[in-house]
């Protein structure tokens, strides 16, 4: 029996596994540098937006559970939860996890577009008056701006028919 040895193909064109690994590592490092230099996402802004969303949803769920009017009122410097046909700060109810009756926006380095009253009925439908006489005529846009780590804004949208809060 005779053994044949295949000729070596050293002249072939291609990349070794080591060369491919090095190129992938370099591309990964470059991508990380480019991504870190792009516009930062404000974790503070996201946290405040999530808190406001939770507060609005809390008001809506309280209205649906109790059969009474519940809502959030914002005067531009603070916002608060209310129960009943009086949306004034005198009728404020503490929000879950909060010690004060109203949320002071300046102390949290945020600002909101003033939306006055956002009230909910037993079905969770949104209204622009605490006495539920005026349903939202269009989606309500609330712009939240955080200024503690960078001045960045986000917009929450309250859908007019359902009261769904989306970001």
Number of C-alpha atoms within 10 A of each C-alpha: 3 4 5 6 6 6 6 7 7 6 6 7 7 7 8 8 8 8 10 10 11 11 11 11 11 11 12 12 12 11 11 11 11 10 11 9 8 8 9 11 11 18 11 19 23 17 12 20 23 14 12 19 18 15 19 24 19 18 24 26 19 19 23 18 13 11 14 15 25 30 33 28 25 22 15 15 16 18 24 25 28 28 21 15 16 17 25 18 17 9 14 20 16 14 19 10 6 9 9 12 17 20 19 16 17 13 10 13 16 22 19 20 15 15 17 17 23 28 33 33 25 17 14 23 21 30 23 20 20 26 15 18 9 12 17 21 12 10 17 19 16 18 16 20 21 25 17 13 13 14 12 18 17 16 16 18 16 22 18 17 15 14 23 17 18 11 13
